[in-house]
């Protein structure tokens, strides 16, 4: 896992589907695991919610599927 801004562990979230399909963003891990959901902002400031595809992912990246606009 990569180190985030203030020394917190992070992963690269790979976004699938929705307006941000194919983008990668850094997100902090929660209790040593990728968070179940993340909110991401589009270029126009619109917030979108993505959900972890599988709980058993490992390595420096995790895949997230588009859920809905926030």
PyMOL Python script that loads the backbone (N, CA, C, O; Angstrom):
from pymol import cmd

cmd.read_pdbstr("""\
ATOM      1  N   UNK A   1       0.829  -1.173   0.000  1.00  0.00           N
ATOM      2  CA  UNK A   1       0.000   0.000   0.000  1.00  0.00           C
ATOM      3  C   UNK A   1       0.878   1.242   0.000  1.00  0.00           C
ATOM      4  O   UNK A   1       1.917   1.290   0.658  1.00  0.00           O
ATOM      5  N   UNK A   2       0.450   2.220  -0.732  1.00  0.00           N
ATOM      6  CA  UNK A   2       1.197   3.468  -0.821  1.00  0.00           C
ATOM      7  C   UNK A   2       0.960   4.298   0.427  1.00  0.00           C
ATOM      8  O   UNK A   2       0.016   4.049   1.177  1.00  0.00           O
ATOM      9  N   UNK A   3       1.794   5.257   0.642  1.00  0.00           N
ATOM     10  CA  UNK A   3       1.617   6.179   1.767  1.00  0.00           C
ATOM     11  C   UNK A   3       0.858   7.400   1.283  1.00  0.00           C
ATOM     12  O   UNK A   3       1.220   7.994   0.267  1.00  0.00           O
ATOM     13  N   UNK A   4      -0.186   7.778   1.996  1.00  0.00           N
ATOM     14  CA  UNK A   4      -1.010   8.928   1.656  1.00  0.00           C
ATOM     15  C   UNK A   4      -0.406  10.214   2.169  1.00  0.00           C
ATOM     16  O   UNK A   4       0.751  10.234   2.588  1.00  0.00           O
ATOM     17  N   UNK A   5      -1.179  11.296   2.143  1.00  0.00           N
ATOM     18  CA  UNK A   5      -0.734  12.625   2.479  1.00  0.00           C
ATOM     19  C   UNK A   5      -0.015  12.759   3.800  1.00  0.00           C
ATOM     20  O   UNK A   5       1.133  13.203   3.809  1.00  0.00           O
ATOM     21  N   UNK A   6      -0.627  12.397   4.926  1.00  0.00           N
ATOM     22  CA  UNK A   6      -0.029  12.605   6.246  1.00  0.00           C
ATOM     23  C   UNK A   6       0.568  11.305   6.786  1.00  0.00           C
ATOM     24  O   UNK A   6       0.550  11.065   7.993  1.00  0.00           O
ATOM     25  N   UNK A   7       1.091  10.478   5.901  1.00  0.00           N
ATOM     26  CA  UNK A   7       1.679   9.228   6.336  1.00  0.00           C
ATOM     27  C   UNK A   7       0.680   8.107   6.493  1.00  0.00           C
ATOM     28  O   UNK A   7       1.051   7.009   6.910  1.00  0.00           O
ATOM     29  N   UNK A   8      -0.586   8.353   6.169  1.00  0.00           N
ATOM     30  CA  UNK A   8      -1.614   7.325   6.265  1.00  0.00           C
ATOM     31  C   UNK A   8      -1.504   6.385   5.062  1.00  0.00           C
ATOM     32  O   UNK A   8      -1.239   6.843   3.951  1.00  0.00           O
ATOM     33  N   UNK A   9      -1.702   5.081   5.264  1.00  0.00           N
ATOM     34  CA  UNK A   9      -1.659   4.156   4.129  1.00  0.00           C
ATOM     35  C   UNK A   9      -2.773   4.464   3.136  1.00  0.00           C
ATOM     36  O   UNK A   9      -3.869   4.867   3.526  1.00  0.00           O
ATOM     37  N   UNK A  10      -2.488   4.275   1.859  1.00  0.00           N
ATOM     38  CA  UNK A  10      -3.486   4.525   0.826  1.00  0.00           C
ATOM     39  C   UNK A  10      -3.383   3.465  -0.265  1.00  0.00           C
ATOM     40  O   UNK A  10      -2.410   2.715  -0.341  1.00  0.00           O
ATOM     41  N   UNK A  11      -4.402   3.426  -1.095  1.00  0.00           N
ATOM     42  CA  UNK A  11      -4.431   2.560  -2.263  1.00  0.00           C
ATOM     43  C   UNK A  11      -4.866   3.396  -3.458  1.00  0.00           C
ATOM     44  O   UNK A  11      -5.338   4.522  -3.301  1.00  0.00           O
ATOM     45  N   UNK A  12      -4.704   2.841  -4.641  1.00  0.00           N
ATOM     46  CA  UNK A  12      -5.221   3.471  -5.845  1.00  0.00           C
ATOM     47  C   UNK A  12      -6.553   2.832  -6.170  1.00  0.00           C
ATOM     48  O   UNK A  12      -6.632   1.623  -6.392  1.00  0.00           O
ATOM     49  N   UNK A  13      -7.602   3.638  -6.197  1.00  0.00           N
ATOM     50  CA  UNK A  13      -8.936   3.167  -6.548  1.00  0.00           C
ATOM     51  C   UNK A  13      -9.099   3.286  -8.056  1.00  0.00           C
ATOM     52  O   UNK A  13      -8.941   4.368  -8.620  1.00  0.00           O
ATOM     53  N   UNK A  14      -9.416   2.168  -8.708  1.00  0.00           N
ATOM     54  CA  UNK A  14      -9.656   2.145 -10.149  1.00  0.00           C
ATOM     55  C   UNK A  14     -11.170   2.188 -10.333  1.00  0.00           C
ATOM     56  O   UNK A  14     -11.875   1.267  -9.918  1.00  0.00           O
ATOM     57  N   UNK A  15     -11.674   3.262 -10.959  1.00  0.00           N
ATOM     58  CA  UNK A  15     -13.112   3.478 -11.093  1.00  0.00           C
ATOM     59  C   UNK A  15     -13.643   2.833 -12.366  1.00  0.00           C
ATOM     60  O   UNK A  15     -13.091   3.030 -13.448  1.00  0.00           O
ATOM     61  N   UNK A  16     -14.721   2.058 -12.227  1.00  0.00           N
ATOM     62  CA  UNK A  16     -15.339   1.340 -13.342  1.00  0.00           C
ATOM     63  C   UNK A  16     -16.764   1.835 -13.531  1.00  0.00           C
ATOM     64  O   UNK A  16     -17.516   1.954 -12.564  1.00  0.00           O
ATOM     65  N   UNK A  17     -17.135   2.120 -14.764  1.00  0.00           N
ATOM     66  CA  UNK A  17     -18.494   2.562 -15.081  1.00  0.00           C
ATOM     67  C   UNK A  17     -18.736   4.000 -14.673  1.00  0.00           C
ATOM     68  O   UNK A  17     -17.892   4.629 -14.036  1.00  0.00           O
ATOM     69  N   UNK A  18     -19.882   4.506 -15.041  1.00  0.00           N
ATOM     70  CA  UNK A  18     -20.251   5.868 -14.680  1.00  0.00           C
ATOM     71  C   UNK A  18     -19.402   6.919 -15.368  1.00  0.00           C
ATOM     72  O   UNK A  18     -18.601   6.602 -16.247  1.00  0.00           O
ATOM     73  N   UNK A  19     -19.578   8.166 -14.968  1.00  0.00           N
ATOM     74  CA  UNK A  19     -18.889   9.282 -15.606  1.00  0.00           C
ATOM     75  C   UNK A  19     -17.365   9.263 -15.452  1.00  0.00           C
ATOM     76  O   UNK A  19     -16.668   9.862 -16.271  1.00  0.00           O
ATOM     77  N   UNK A  20     -16.835   8.602 -14.438  1.00  0.00           N
ATOM     78  CA  UNK A  20     -15.390   8.605 -14.196  1.00  0.00           C
ATOM     79  C   UNK A  20     -14.721   7.285 -14.595  1.00  0.00           C
ATOM     80  O   UNK A  20     -13.627   6.978 -14.122  1.00  0.00           O
ATOM     81  N   UNK A  21     -15.367   6.512 -15.454  1.00  0.00           N
ATOM     82  CA  UNK A  21     -14.854   5.209 -15.880  1.00  0.00           C
ATOM     83  C   UNK A  21     -13.397   5.298 -16.330  1.00  0.00           C
ATOM     84  O   UNK A  21     -13.031   6.127 -17.163  1.00  0.00           O
ATOM     85  N   UNK A  22     -12.587   4.424 -15.757  1.00  0.00           N
ATOM     86  CA  UNK A  22     -11.184   4.344 -16.135  1.00  0.00           C
ATOM     87  C   UNK A  22     -10.250   5.241 -15.335  1.00  0.00           C
ATOM     88  O   UNK A  22      -9.032   5.095 -15.436  1.00  0.00           O
ATOM     89  N   UNK A  23     -10.776   6.147 -14.560  1.00  0.00           N
ATOM     90  CA  UNK A  23      -9.911   7.021 -13.761  1.00  0.00           C
ATOM     91  C   UNK A  23      -9.360   6.283 -12.559  1.00  0.00           C
ATOM     92  O   UNK A  23      -9.922   5.286 -12.106  1.00  0.00           O
ATOM     93  N   UNK A  24      -8.257   6.788 -12.057  1.00  0.00           N
ATOM     94  CA  UNK A  24      -7.617   6.244 -10.860  1.00  0.00           C
ATOM     95  C   UNK A  24      -7.442   7.389  -9.877  1.00  0.00           C
ATOM     96  O   UNK A  24      -6.979   8.471 -10.238  1.00  0.00           O
ATOM     97  N   UNK A  25      -7.821   7.134  -8.622  1.00  0.00           N
ATOM     98  CA  UNK A  25      -7.640   8.144  -7.582  1.00  0.00           C
ATOM     99  C   UNK A  25      -7.046   7.474  -6.346  1.00  0.00           C
ATOM    100  O   UNK A  25      -7.249   6.282  -6.115  1.00  0.00           O
ATOM    101  N   UNK A  26      -6.320   8.243  -5.566  1.00  0.00           N
ATOM    102  CA  UNK A  26      -5.759   7.742  -4.310  1.00  0.00           C
ATOM    103  C   UNK A  26      -6.801   7.875  -3.211  1.00  0.00           C
ATOM    104  O   UNK A  26      -7.503   8.883  -3.131  1.00  0.00           O
ATOM    105  N   UNK A  27      -6.901   6.862  -2.372  1.00  0.00           N
ATOM    106  CA  UNK A  27      -7.821   6.897  -1.242  1.00  0.00           C
ATOM    107  C   UNK A  27      -7.182   6.195  -0.051  1.00  0.00           C
ATOM    108  O   UNK A  27      -6.437   5.229  -0.219  1.00  0.00           O
ATOM    109  N   UNK A  28      -7.474   6.679   1.148  1.00  0.00           N
ATOM    110  CA  UNK A  28      -6.909   6.079   2.364  1.00  0.00           C
ATOM    111  C   UNK A  28      -7.582   4.758   2.672  1.00  0.00           C
ATOM    112  O   UNK A  28      -8.771   4.579   2.408  1.00  0.00           O
ATOM    113  N   UNK A  29      -6.819   3.834   3.230  1.00  0.00           N
ATOM    114  CA  UNK A  29      -7.389   2.557   3.654  1.00  0.00           C
ATOM    115  C   UNK A  29      -8.059   2.744   5.013  1.00  0.00           C
ATOM    116  O   UNK A  29      -7.729   3.670   5.754  1.00  0.00           O
ATOM    117  N   UNK A  30      -9.004   1.855   5.336  1.00  0.00           N
ATOM    118  CA  UNK A  30      -9.730   1.888   6.600  1.00  0.00           C
ATOM    119  C   UNK A  30      -9.476   0.562   7.300  1.00  0.00           C
ATOM    120  O   UNK A  30      -9.846  -0.492   6.782  1.00  0.00           O
ATOM    121  N   UNK A  31      -8.861   0.601   8.449  1.00  0.00           N
ATOM    122  CA  UNK A  31      -8.527  -0.592   9.219  1.00  0.00           C
ATOM    123  C   UNK A  31      -7.792  -1.620   8.359  1.00  0.00           C
ATOM    124  O   UNK A  31      -8.081  -2.815   8.421  1.00  0.00           O
ATOM    125  N   UNK A  32      -6.840  -1.142   7.557  1.00  0.00           N
ATOM    126  CA  UNK A  32      -6.018  -2.022   6.747  1.00  0.00           C
ATOM    127  C   UNK A  32      -6.669  -2.548   5.484  1.00  0.00           C
ATOM    128  O   UNK A  32      -6.091  -3.400   4.809  1.00  0.00           O
ATOM    129  N   UNK A  33      -7.872  -2.061   5.141  1.00  0.00           N
ATOM    130  CA  UNK A  33      -8.591  -2.535   3.957  1.00  0.00           C
ATOM    131  C   UNK A  33      -9.055  -1.347   3.122  1.00  0.00           C
ATOM    132  O   UNK A  33      -9.170  -0.232   3.631  1.00  0.00           O
ATOM    133  N   UNK A  34      -9.321  -1.588   1.839  1.00  0.00           N
ATOM    134  CA  UNK A  34      -9.918  -0.516   1.033  1.00  0.00           C
ATOM    135  C   UNK A  34     -11.292  -0.170   1.591  1.00  0.00           C
ATOM    136  O   UNK A  34     -12.003  -1.065   2.048  1.00  0.00           O
ATOM    137  N   UNK A  35     -11.689   1.108   1.569  1.00  0.00           N
ATOM    138  CA  UNK A  35     -13.026   1.466   2.055  1.00  0.00           C
ATOM    139  C   UNK A  35     -14.110   0.839   1.184  1.00  0.00           C
ATOM    140  O   UNK A  35     -13.894   0.627  -0.009  1.00  0.00           O
ATOM    141  N   UNK A  36     -15.269   0.540   1.762  1.00  0.00           N
ATOM    142  CA  UNK A  36     -16.379  -0.076   1.032  1.00  0.00           C
ATOM    143  C   UNK A  36     -16.954   0.830  -0.034  1.00  0.00           C
ATOM    144  O   UNK A  36     -17.324   0.365  -1.112  1.00  0.00           O
ATOM    145  N   UNK A  37     -17.034   2.131   0.255  1.00  0.00           N
ATOM    146  CA  UNK A  37     -17.499   3.107  -0.733  1.00  0.00           C
ATOM    147  C   UNK A  37     -16.572   4.306  -0.703  1.00  0.00           C
ATOM    148  O   UNK A  37     -15.959   4.612   0.320  1.00  0.00           O
ATOM    149  N   UNK A  38     -16.480   4.979  -1.835  1.00  0.00           N
ATOM    150  CA  UNK A  38     -15.730   6.226  -1.914  1.00  0.00           C
ATOM    151  C   UNK A  38     -16.551   7.222  -2.719  1.00  0.00           C
ATOM    152  O   UNK A  38     -17.339   6.835  -3.582  1.00  0.00           O
ATOM    153  N   UNK A  39     -16.364   8.498  -2.433  1.00  0.00           N
ATOM    154  CA  UNK A  39     -16.974   9.566  -3.219  1.00  0.00           C
ATOM    155  C   UNK A  39     -15.871  10.213  -4.036  1.00  0.00           C
ATOM    156  O   UNK A  39     -14.794  10.506  -3.518  1.00  0.00           O
ATOM    157  N   UNK A  40     -16.143  10.433  -5.315  1.00  0.00           N
ATOM    158  CA  UNK A  40     -15.174  11.045  -6.220  1.00  0.00           C
ATOM    159  C   UNK A  40     -15.833  12.227  -6.905  1.00  0.00           C
ATOM    160  O   UNK A  40     -17.044  12.229  -7.123  1.00  0.00           O
ATOM    161  N   UNK A  41     -15.047  13.223  -7.243  1.00  0.00           N
ATOM    162  CA  UNK A  41     -15.572  14.422  -7.912  1.00  0.00           C
ATOM    163  C   UNK A  41     -15.167  14.419  -9.378  1.00  0.00           C
ATOM    164  O   UNK A  41     -14.029  14.116  -9.735  1.00  0.00           O
ATOM    165  N   UNK A  42     -16.147  14.771 -10.220  1.00  0.00           N
ATOM    166  CA  UNK A  42     -15.883  14.914 -11.650  1.00  0.00           C
ATOM    167  C   UNK A  42     -15.237  16.264 -11.922  1.00  0.00           C
ATOM    168  O   UNK A  42     -15.103  17.088 -11.017  1.00  0.00           O
ATOM    169  N   UNK A  43     -14.841  16.486 -13.153  1.00  0.00           N
ATOM    170  CA  UNK A  43     -14.206  17.749 -13.539  1.00  0.00           C
ATOM    171  C   UNK A  43     -15.115  18.948 -13.310  1.00  0.00           C
ATOM    172  O   UNK A  43     -14.634  20.060 -13.097  1.00  0.00           O
ATOM    173  N   UNK A  44     -16.429  18.728 -13.353  1.00  0.00           N
ATOM    174  CA  UNK A  44     -17.386  19.825 -13.147  1.00  0.00           C
ATOM    175  C   UNK A  44     -17.793  19.987 -11.687  1.00  0.00           C
ATOM    176  O   UNK A  44     -18.653  20.808 -11.371  1.00  0.00           O
ATOM    177  N   UNK A  45     -17.173  19.200 -10.784  1.00  0.00           N
ATOM    178  CA  UNK A  45     -17.481  19.299  -9.357  1.00  0.00           C
ATOM    179  C   UNK A  45     -18.580  18.359  -8.892  1.00  0.00           C
ATOM    180  O   UNK A  45     -18.862  18.291  -7.696  1.00  0.00           O
ATOM    181  N   UNK A  46     -19.208  17.632  -9.813  1.00  0.00           N
ATOM    182  CA  UNK A  46     -20.263  16.689  -9.457  1.00  0.00           C
ATOM    183  C   UNK A  46     -19.678  15.542  -8.632  1.00  0.00           C
ATOM    184  O   UNK A  46     -18.629  14.997  -8.974  1.00  0.00           O
ATOM    185  N   UNK A  47     -20.360  15.181  -7.546  1.00  0.00           N
ATOM    186  CA  UNK A  47     -19.897  14.082  -6.693  1.00  0.00           C
ATOM    187  C   UNK A  47     -20.570  12.782  -7.119  1.00  0.00           C
ATOM    188  O   UNK A  47     -21.766  12.750  -7.412  1.00  0.00           O
ATOM    189  N   UNK A  48     -19.784  11.718  -7.147  1.00  0.00           N
ATOM    190  CA  UNK A  48     -20.273  10.397  -7.509  1.00  0.00           C
ATOM    191  C   UNK A  48     -19.824   9.381  -6.479  1.00  0.00           C
ATOM    192  O   UNK A  48     -18.719   9.484  -5.945  1.00  0.00           O
ATOM    193  N   UNK A  49     -20.666   8.404  -6.196  1.00  0.00           N
ATOM    194  CA  UNK A  49     -20.326   7.363  -5.223  1.00  0.00           C
ATOM    195  C   UNK A  49     -19.990   6.072  -5.968  1.00  0.00           C
ATOM    196  O   UNK A  49     -20.700   5.657  -6.884  1.00  0.00           O
ATOM    197  N   UNK A  50     -18.895   5.456  -5.549  1.00  0.00           N
ATOM    198  CA  UNK A  50     -18.438   4.177  -6.102  1.00  0.00           C
ATOM    199  C   UNK A  50     -18.320   3.172  -4.968  1.00  0.00           C
ATOM    200  O   UNK A  50     -18.002   3.535  -3.835  1.00  0.00           O
ATOM    201  N   UNK A  51     -18.579   1.905  -5.279  1.00  0.00           N
ATOM    202  CA  UNK A  51     -18.571   0.821  -4.297  1.00  0.00           C
ATOM    203  C   UNK A  51     -17.478  -0.190  -4.650  1.00  0.00           C
ATOM    204  O   UNK A  51     -17.267  -0.503  -5.822  1.00  0.00           O
ATOM    205  N   UNK A  52     -16.797  -0.690  -3.640  1.00  0.00           N
ATOM    206  CA  UNK A  52     -15.765  -1.709  -3.819  1.00  0.00           C
ATOM    207  C   UNK A  52     -16.366  -2.922  -4.526  1.00  0.00           C
ATOM    208  O   UNK A  52     -17.413  -3.421  -4.113  1.00  0.00           O
ATOM    209  N   UNK A  53     -15.712  -3.403  -5.588  1.00  0.00           N
ATOM    210  CA  UNK A  53     -16.233  -4.519  -6.376  1.00  0.00           C
ATOM    211  C   UNK A  53     -16.172  -5.827  -5.587  1.00  0.00           C
ATOM    212  O   UNK A  53     -17.155  -6.568  -5.555  1.00  0.00           O
ATOM    213  N   UNK A  54     -15.042  -6.120  -4.954  1.00  0.00           N
ATOM    214  CA  UNK A  54     -14.872  -7.357  -4.186  1.00  0.00           C
ATOM    215  C   UNK A  54     -14.151  -7.056  -2.881  1.00  0.00           C
ATOM    216  O   UNK A  54     -13.198  -6.277  -2.865  1.00  0.00           O
ATOM    217  N   UNK A  55     -14.595  -7.666  -1.788  1.00  0.00           N
ATOM    218  CA  UNK A  55     -13.958  -7.442  -0.490  1.00  0.00           C
ATOM    219  C   UNK A  55     -12.576  -8.078  -0.403  1.00  0.00           C
ATOM    220  O   UNK A  55     -11.778  -7.676   0.443  1.00  0.00           O
ATOM    221  N   UNK A  56     -12.273  -9.047  -1.241  1.00  0.00           N
ATOM    222  CA  UNK A  56     -11.027  -9.805  -1.130  1.00  0.00           C
ATOM    223  C   UNK A  56      -9.938  -9.316  -2.075  1.00  0.00           C
ATOM    224  O   UNK A  56      -9.124 -10.122  -2.527  1.00  0.00           O
ATOM    225  N   UNK A  57      -9.894  -8.045  -2.384  1.00  0.00           N
ATOM    226  CA  UNK A  57      -8.859  -7.507  -3.260  1.00  0.00           C
ATOM    227  C   UNK A  57      -7.567  -7.311  -2.474  1.00  0.00           C
ATOM    228  O   UNK A  57      -7.594  -7.051  -1.271  1.00  0.00           O
ATOM    229  N   UNK A  58      -6.444  -7.439  -3.161  1.00  0.00           N
ATOM    230  CA  UNK A  58      -5.152  -7.227  -2.506  1.00  0.00           C
ATOM    231  C   UNK A  58      -4.235  -6.476  -3.463  1.00  0.00           C
ATOM    232  O   UNK A  58      -4.513  -6.360  -4.657  1.00  0.00           O
ATOM    233  N   UNK A  59      -3.152  -5.976  -2.920  1.00  0.00           N
ATOM    234  CA  UNK A  59      -2.207  -5.223  -3.729  1.00  0.00           C
ATOM    235  C   UNK A  59      -2.429  -3.727  -3.602  1.00  0.00           C
ATOM    236  O   UNK A  59      -3.202  -3.282  -2.754  1.00  0.00           O
ATOM    237  N   UNK A  60      -1.756  -2.948  -4.441  1.00  0.00           N
ATOM    238  CA  UNK A  60      -1.804  -1.488  -4.320  1.00  0.00           C
ATOM    239  C   UNK A  60      -3.023  -0.832  -4.967  1.00  0.00           C
ATOM    240  O   UNK A  60      -3.185   0.385  -4.872  1.00  0.00           O
ATOM    241  N   UNK A  61      -3.887  -1.619  -5.628  1.00  0.00           N
ATOM    242  CA  UNK A  61      -5.082  -1.052  -6.253  1.00  0.00           C
ATOM    243  C   UNK A  61      -6.327  -1.840  -5.845  1.00  0.00           C
ATOM    244  O   UNK A  61      -6.241  -2.989  -5.412  1.00  0.00           O
ATOM    245  N   UNK A  62      -7.480  -1.196  -5.993  1.00  0.00           N
ATOM    246  CA  UNK A  62      -8.769  -1.849  -5.737  1.00  0.00           C
ATOM    247  C   UNK A  62      -9.763  -1.305  -6.759  1.00  0.00           C
ATOM    248  O   UNK A  62      -9.728  -0.119  -7.084  1.00  0.00           O
ATOM    249  N   UNK A  63     -10.645  -2.158  -7.264  1.00  0.00           N
ATOM    250  CA  UNK A  63     -11.639  -1.746  -8.248  1.00  0.00           C
ATOM    251  C   UNK A  63     -12.938  -1.332  -7.568  1.00  0.00           C
ATOM    252  O   UNK A  63     -13.407  -1.970  -6.625  1.00  0.00           O
ATOM    253  N   UNK A  64     -13.502  -0.236  -8.083  1.00  0.00           N
ATOM    254  CA  UNK A  64     -14.759   0.301  -7.569  1.00  0.00           C
ATOM    255  C   UNK A  64     -15.732   0.484  -8.732  1.00  0.00           C
ATOM    256  O   UNK A  64     -15.350   0.952  -9.804  1.00  0.00           O
ATOM    257  N   UNK A  65     -16.999   0.107  -8.508  1.00  0.00           N
ATOM    258  CA  UNK A  65     -18.052   0.209  -9.518  1.00  0.00           C
ATOM    259  C   UNK A  65     -18.942   1.404  -9.201  1.00  0.00           C
ATOM    260  O   UNK A  65     -19.236   1.668  -8.035  1.00  0.00           O
ATOM    261  N   UNK A  66     -19.375   2.134 -10.240  1.00  0.00           N
ATOM    262  CA  UNK A  66     -20.237   3.298 -10.073  1.00  0.00           C
ATOM    263  C   UNK A  66     -21.574   2.902  -9.442  1.00  0.00           C
ATOM    264  O   UNK A  66     -22.189   1.911  -9.836  1.00  0.00           O
ATOM    265  N   UNK A  67     -22.014   3.694  -8.457  1.00  0.00           N
ATOM    266  CA  UNK A  67     -23.328   3.480  -7.837  1.00  0.00           C
ATOM    267  C   UNK A  67     -24.317   4.557  -8.275  1.00  0.00           C
ATOM    268  O   UNK A  67     -25.328   4.254  -8.910  1.00  0.00           O
ATOM    269  N   UNK A  68     -24.026   5.824  -7.935  1.00  0.00           N
ATOM    270  CA  UNK A  68     -24.964   6.902  -8.241  1.00  0.00           C
ATOM    271  C   UNK A  68     -24.306   8.258  -8.004  1.00  0.00           C
ATOM    272  O   UNK A  68     -23.240   8.357  -7.396  1.00  0.00           O
ATOM    273  N   UNK A  69     -24.979   9.308  -8.508  1.00  0.00           N
ATOM    274  CA  UNK A  69     -24.550  10.685  -8.227  1.00  0.00           C
ATOM    275  C   UNK A  69     -24.943  11.024  -6.805  1.00  0.00           C
ATOM    276  O   UNK A  69     -26.006  10.618  -6.335  1.00  0.00           O
ATOM    277  N   UNK A  70     -24.099  11.761  -6.124  1.00  0.00           N
ATOM    278  CA  UNK A  70     -24.366  12.140  -4.736  1.00  0.00           C
ATOM    279  C   UNK A  70     -24.962  13.536  -4.707  1.00  0.00           C
ATOM    280  O   UNK A  70     -25.265  14.056  -3.633  1.00  0.00           O
TER     281      UNK A  70
END
""", "prot")
cmd.dss("prot")
cmd.show_as("cartoon", "prot")
cmd.util.cbc("prot")
cmd.orient("prot")
